[in-house]
């Protein structure tokens, strides 16, 4: 008998396709079905491979929670935002005393970096209070809760108190980066290295805007998206190509390049 989830998905797709099958409606239906399949695969992934990250910069991290945004699968596999892996390694060995993760969600980067950087203080910030509990749970499960401060929204004035010593900021704020990362409104930003996801697909010109703000004080590298299937578990070889792709899929619908902005003078 179909599960309640399957019935719900069928109902939603039927509603989407009740009208004229335009390209937009077909795309919406495809994404909805793909998310359903990704959730099915997540259950299989946890059952067969456990709830620890399998590979990548945070290999071994306990990740026993659903993702607050996007798919959990690439996080568990260790291929989440794979193009950032070299930058994460650079951060780990960079001698940072403070890590500020804005848009931390359930703590993939905040907890992972706390594990890899035992001398650093970690600020995990997110506007979603449900994410705070998930982040605290993962931090405790990985033994780093004592070095993490979990909190809500960040304003310009907050950077003065958080940027302490050599600092790196990781910013993924679903479009709010344009307002938040303003060194005129928050001069302390000039004293930190910044890794920011730019939601260029939501509003064109954000990359150029941030570059213009920080080029006088920072070296800037643009990083595009890429997929890495090297961490797929062995049992995934028995899956079809579409399922293997869905295990890597992060649910993004628009371009989200990253900027790695390092201070010109420390």
LUMLUMSE-683657 format. One record per atom (N, C-alpha, C, O): x, y, z. Coordinates in pm, whole numbers, plus 50000, padded with zeros to 5 digits. Example, Ala and Ser with C-alpha at 12.3 -4.5 7.8 and 13.67 -1.06 7.14 Angstrom:
residues 2
513194943150780
512304955050780
513204967050780
514244966850846
512854977550708
513674989450714
512905000350787
513415011450804
end
This chain:
residues 266
500854988150000
500005000050000
500895012550000
501865013150075
500575022549918
501395034649913
501455041650048
500455042350119
502625046850082
502775054250208
502075067750198
501695072150090
501915074350314
501315087550315
502165097450237
501645106350169
503485095750246
504385104550170
504155102850021
504035112649948
504085090349974
503875087949832
502555093649784
502475099249675
501525092249867
500225097849831
500295113149822
499715119249733
501015119049916
501155133649917
501895138549792
501505148549732
502955131349755
503715135049635
502855133549511
502865142249423
502115122549503
501235120449387
500205131649377
499945136649268
499635135649489
498625146249490
499235159449442
498635166649362
500425162549493
501075175149456
501405175449307
501155185549240
501955164749256
502315164349114
501065164849027
501065171348923
500005158149070
498745158548994
498195172748988
497675176948885
498305179949099
497845193949101
498685202549007
498155211048936
499985200149007
500865207948920
500575205348773
500725214348690
500165193148740
499975189448601
498515190448556
498185187048443
497635195248646
496225196148610
495985206548502
495065205048421
496795216848501
496665227348400
497525223848279
498105213048270
497605233148187
498405231148065
499845227448103
500445234148187
500415216948042
501765212448078
502865221348019
503565217447926
502995233148073
504045242248027
505405237048074
505485228348161
506445242548017
507795238648057
508015241448206
508675233648275
507465252548254
507635256048395
506945245748486
507515241548587
505715241848450
505005232148533
505685218448529
505765211548631
506155214548412
506865201748401
508145202048485
508485192148550
508835213248484
510045214548565
509735213648713
510465207148789
508645220048756
508245219348896
507905205148937
508275200549045
507195198148850
506845184248879
508095175448886
508195166748972
509025177748794
510275170048794
511045172148924
511515162548985
511175184748966
511905187649090
511215181249210
511875176049300
509895181649212
509175175849324
509415160749331
509665155349439
509345154049217
509595139649214
511055136549247
511345126549313
511965144949200
513385142749229
513665144149379
514455136549434
513015153749444
513195155149589
512615143149663
513195138349761
511465138149615
510915126049675
511915114549663
512165107449761
512475112649544
513425101749525
514685103749608
515245094049661
515135116249621
516315119049703
516055115349849
516955110349917
514835117749897
514505113950034
514485098750051
514935093550153
513975091649951
514005077049954
515455072249961
515775063150038
516305078249880
517725074449878
518415077950009
519325070850052
517995088850073
518575092450203
518315081550306
519205077950383
517105076250307
516795065350400
517685053350375
518165046950469
517915050150247
518785038850213
520225041850253
520935032950301
520655054150232
522025057950264
522295056450414
523325051050453
521375061250496
521555060150641
521505045650685
522285041350770
520575038150628
520435024050667
521665015950630
522095007250706
522245018650513
523345010350465
524725015550502
525675007850513
524845028850522
526175034550547
526275042250678
527355046750714
525165043750750
525215050450879
525025065450869
524755070850761
525175072150983
524935086550989
526205094651012
526165105651066
527325089050972
528595096350974
528995100250832
528705093050737
529645111650819
530105116350689
531165106650636
532115103250706
530995102350511
531805091450456
533145095850400
534085087850396
533265108350357
534505112650292
534605127850303
533795134350369
535615133450237
535735147950231
536365154250355
536895147050440
536315167450365
537005174550474
536525170850613
537275172050710
535265166350625
534705163450757
534385148650775
533445145050845
535185140250711
534995125750719
534935121350866
535775125250947
533935113150897
533795107951032
532855115951121
532495111351229
532455127851077
531565135951158
530195129351171
529615124951071
529685128651293
528335123751315
527355134151262
527435145851298
526445129851176
525495139151113
524095133351121
523445130851019
523655131351244
522395124351270
521225134051278
520545134751381
520995141351172
519855150451166
519485152951021
520325151850932
518245156450998
517835160650864
518415174350834
518635182250926
518645177250708
519125190550670
517985200550680
516845197550645
518295212350729
517265222650738
516995228950602
515965235350583
517915227250509
517735232450372
518555223750278
519705220550306
517955219950166
518675211750070
518715197150113
518085193250211
519465189250040
519525174750062
520615171250162
521695177150163
520315161450244
521315156250338
522305146950270
523415145150320
521925141050158
522755130850095
524185135350067
525125128550110
524405146449996
525795150249967
526585153650092
527805152150093
525925158150196
526625160750322
527105147650383
528255146650426
526225137650388
526615124750442
527705118150359
528615111850413
527605119550228
528615113550141
529955120950154
531025114950140
529885134050182
531095141950197
531445149850073
532535155450063
530505150249976
530765157449850
529995170549844
529925176749738
529425174949955
528645187249957
529545199149921
530615200849979
529115207249824
529885218849777
531345214949756
532265220949811
531515204749673
532815198349654
533905208049610
535075206249644
533545218349535
534555227749487
535195235649600
536245241749581
534585235449719
535145242749833
536155234549912
536825240050000
536285221849883
537165213249963
538585218849978
539115218850089
539225223549869
540575229249888
540575241649977
541525243750052
539515249649971
539445261550055
539265257550201
539865263650290
538455247450226
538285242750363
539615238050420
539925240850536
540395231050341
541715226750388
542615238750415
543395238650510
542505248850332
543285261150352
542875267850484
543725272950557
541595267950512
541105273850637
541615265850756
542045271550856
541555252650746
541955244050858
543395246750900
543705246851019
544275249050803
545695251150836
546045266050842
547225269650851
545035274650837
545295289050826
545575296350955
545805308450953
545565289551067
545865295951194
544775305251243
545055314851315
543545302651206
542445311351248
542085308651394
541995297151438
541885319351466
541445318351606
539925318551617
539365313551715
539265324251517
537815325751521
537225321851386
537725325751281
536145313951391
535355310451272
533945315451295
533325312151396
533435323351201
532055328351209
531295322451092
531565325650976
530335313851121
529515307351017
528135313651020
527345311251111
527845321850919
526565328950911
525665321650811
526025319850694
524515317350858
523675308350779
524135294050804
524205285950711
524445291050930
525065278350966
524145266450951
524605255050943
522825268850947
521835257850939
522105247951051
522265251951166
522155234951018
522345224951123
523805222551157
524115213751237
524725230251095
526095230251144
527125222251068
528145218351124
526875219650941
527855211750864
529245217950869
530215211150900
529335230750838
530645237350840
531065241050982
532235239351018
530145246051062
530505250451196
531045238951280
532105240051342
530325227751281
530765216251359
531985209751295
532935205951363
531955208551162
533085202351094
534385209851118
535415203651143
534335223051112
535555230851136
535945230651283
537135231151315
534975230051373
535305228751514
536075215751540
536985215351622
535685205151469
536405192351483
537825193351428
538765188151488
537975199951315
539275200751248
540185211551307
541395211251286
539605221051382
540365232451434
540145233551585
539415242351631
540765224851662
540485223951806
540865236351886
540445237652001
541655245451830
542045257551904
541175269551869
541335280351927
540255267851776
539445279251730
538135280251807
537595270251854
537635292551818
536305295051871
535345296351754
535655303051655
534185289951764
533265289151652
531965296351686
531325293251787
531575305951603
530265312251612
529385306451502
529715307751384
528285300151538
527315294851441
526055303251450
525405303751555
525715310051340
524585319351342
523575315551234
523945312651120
522295315651271
521235312851175
519935318851228
519715319251349
519095323451137
517815329351177
516755318851210
515715322151267
517005306351175
516055295551197
516315289251335
517345282751355
515385291051428
515575285851563
515585270651567
516245264751653
514855264251475
514895249651469
516305244851433
516755234351479
516985252651349
518345248951311
519295249851430
520275242451437
519005258851525
519865260051644
519905246851721
520965242251761
518725240851739
518665228251813
519415217151740
520115209251803
519255216751609
519955206451531
521465208451538
522225198851550
521895220951529
523325224051537
523885220251673
524965214451683
523145223451779
523585219851914
523685204751930
524595199651994
522735197651871
522725183051879
523955177151810
524625168351865
524265182151690
525425176951617
526715180851688
527655172851693
526775193051742
527965197451814
528235188351934
529375184351959
527185185052008
527335176252124
527745162252082
528595155952146
527145157351973
527455143851926
528905142451882
529475131551884
529515153751843
530905153451796
531875159351898
533055161051867
531395162352018
532265166552127
532875180352113
533965182852164
532175189552044
532745202952026
531825213952079
532065225752051
530795210352153
529815220252198
530435231052285
529955242452285
531495227852357
532085237652448
532815248852375
533125259152436
533095247152246
533805257552170
532905264452068
533385271851983
531605261852078
530675267751982
529675276752051
529175273652159
529405287951988
528365297052035
527315297951925
527565303251817
526135292851954
525055292151857
524085303651882
523655305851996
523735310951777
522845322251794
522085325551667
522145318351568
521365336851672
520475340751564
521085350651467
522265349751433
520265359951422
520645369151315
521885377351351
522135380151468
522645381051249
523845389251263
523595402751198
523115403451085
523925413351269
523855426851215
525245432651201
526225426751247
525335444151138
526645450251115
527425452351243
528635450051247
526755456851348
527455459851474
527985447251541
528935448051619
527405435651511
527835423251576
529245419151537
529925412251613
529685423251419
531015419051375
532105424551467
533155418251483
531885436151527
532895441851617
533205432551732
534355431251774
532175425851784
532385416951897
532845403051859
533515396351938
532495398551738
532825384851699
534195383551633
534865373451650
534615393651557
535905392751488
537015395151589
537315406451627
537615384151632
538635384351736
539855376651688
539765364851656
540995383451682
542195377051631
542035373751484
541235379951414
542795364051438
542695359851297
541355352851277
541065342751340
540535358451187
539145354251175
538805350751030
539235357450937
538015340051014
537435336850884
535915336450899
535385330950996
535225342350801
533765342450798
533305333750682
533785335050570
532365324750711
531685316950607
530255322050602
529555321750703
529825326650487
528525333250476
527675326850367
528025326850250
526535321250409
525555315650317
524185319950367
523555313050447
523715331450320
522535337650378
521385338950278
520515347550294
521375330550176
520255329850082
519885343450021
518715346450001
520895351449991
520675364049924
520925376350010
521065387349957
520985374650142
521185386050231
522635390850234
522935400850298
523525383750164
524935387650164
525145401750110
526075408750152
524285405850018
524405419249958
524285430050065
524995440050060
523395428150160
523205437950268
524245436150378
524805445850428
524485423650416
525305421050535
526785424050514
527425429950601
527325420250399
528765421550377
529075435250316
529365436550197
529005445150400
529235459050359
530305464950451
530005468450566
531545466250404
532625471050490
532505485750528
533215490350618
531635493050463
531385506850507
530515506650632
530795513650730
529445498650629
528565497350745
529195489150857
528875491050974
530085479850821
530735471150919
532235470850889
532715461250828
532985481050931
534415481950899
535235469950948
536285467050892
534765463051051
535515451651103
535675440650999
536575432351010
534805440350897
534895430150792
536225431050718
536695421050662
536835442750717
538125444250648
539225436450718
540295434250661
538965432150842
539985425050920
539765409950921
540365402851001
538915405050832
538625390650828
538735385450686
538535392750589
539055372550674
538915365550546
537465360950535
536835357450635
536935360750412
535505358150394
535285348350279
535775350350168
534555337750309
534105328150207
532595329650197
531885326150291
532105334650084
530685337950074
530055331549951
530605332249841
528895325349972
528105320449860
527265332049808
526525338349884
527385334649679
526685346149619
525505340949539
525665332849447
524315345649573
523095340749508
522805349249384
521825356649376
523705347849290
523665355649167
522405352649086
521905361349015
521905340249097
520705336749022
519465343749072
518495345348997
519475347949197
518345355349252
518365369949208
517315376149186
519565375349196
519705389349157
521055391249090
522095390849157
521065393348961
522315395048888
523055407548935
522435417748967
524365406548940
525185417948978
525745417249118
526545425749157
525325407249195
525815406349333
527305403149339
528025408349424
527775394649248
529215391549246
530025404149223
530975406949296
529655411749121
530385424049090
530315433949206
531295440649237
529165434649270
529005443949382
529935440449497
530625449149550
529965427749535
530825423649647
532295425149611
533115429049694
532625421949486
534025423649444
534445438249452
535545441349498
533585447149409
533925461449413
534105466249557
534915475149583
533365460449649
533475464649790
534775459849854
535355466849937
535225447849816
536325441749890
537655441349814
538685438049873
537655444449685
538915444249610
539985453449669
541165449849662
539665465049726
540715473349783
541445466849901
542605470249927
540785457649971
541375452050092
541615436950085
542275431350173
541095430149982
541165415649977
541555410549838
541225416549736
542275399249837
542455391549715
541185383049697
540725376849793
540635382749576
539345376249556
539465365249451
539975367549341
538995353249485
538945341949393
537495337449378
536805335349478
537045336049256
535695331149231
535745315849214
536605310649144
534805308949278
534775294349276
533415289849224
532385293649280
533405281949119
532165277049061
531805263349120
532605257249191
530615258649089
530145245749138
530765234249058
531105235748941
530885222849123
531265210549052
530765198649134
530525199849254
530605187349068
530205175049134
531415166049153
532335166049071
531405158349262
532465148749289
531815135849337
531255135349447
531895125349255
531255112749291
532225102949356
531865091249376
533435107249389
534455098049441
534095092649578
534605082149618
533225099549651
532875094849784
531645086049790
531255081749898
531035083149676
529855074549677
530195060849738
531235055149705
529345055649826
529625042449885
529625031549779
529005033049674
530315020649808
530455009949709
529105004549663
528935001049546
528145003849754
526844998049716
526115006549612
525225001549544
526495019449599
525855028249501
526165024049358
525495028449264
527185015449340
527505010549205
526345002449148
526245001049026
525484997149234
524354989449187
523134997749154
522104992349114
523235010949170
522125019849140
522175024448995
523225023648930
521065029148946
521045035248813
521725048848816
521945054648922
522045053848697
522745066648688
521955078048752
522535086748817
520635078048734
519825088948789
519885088848942
520035099449003
519785077249004
519875076449150
521255080949198
521355087649301
522295077449128
523645081749168
523755097049160
524355103449247
523175102649056
523185117349046
522365123649158
522755134049212
521245117649192
520395123249296
521065122449433
520775130749520
521945112949453
522705112449578
523665124349590
524005128549700
524095129549477
525015140949475
524285154349469
524875164749497
523005154149435
522235166349407
522005174449533
521615169049637
522255187649525
522105196649639
520825205149633
520615213949716
519985202349535
518675208749518
518775223149470
517795230349478
519915227449420
520045241349374
519295243249243
519255234349158
518705254949227
517955257849105
518525269749028
518095272448915
519475276949088
520105288349020
521615288149048
522045281549142
522415295248970
523855295848995
524175301949131
523575312049171
525115295749202
525535300949333
527065300349343
527605291949415
527765309149271
529225309249283
529655313849422
528905320649492
530845310049460
531425314449587
532555324249559
533215323649455
532775333349652
533935342149650
534785339249774
534285339349887
536055336849750
537015335049861
537865347649868
538705350149782
537615355549971
538205368849983
539175369150100
538775368250216
540465370250068
541525369950170
542155383750186
542375390850087
542425387450308
543005400650334
544325402650260
545155393550252
544495414450206
545745417550139
546895419350237
548045416350206
546585424350355
547615426250457
547055421750590
545935425450627
547835413650661
547395408450791
548205415050900
547995412251018
end
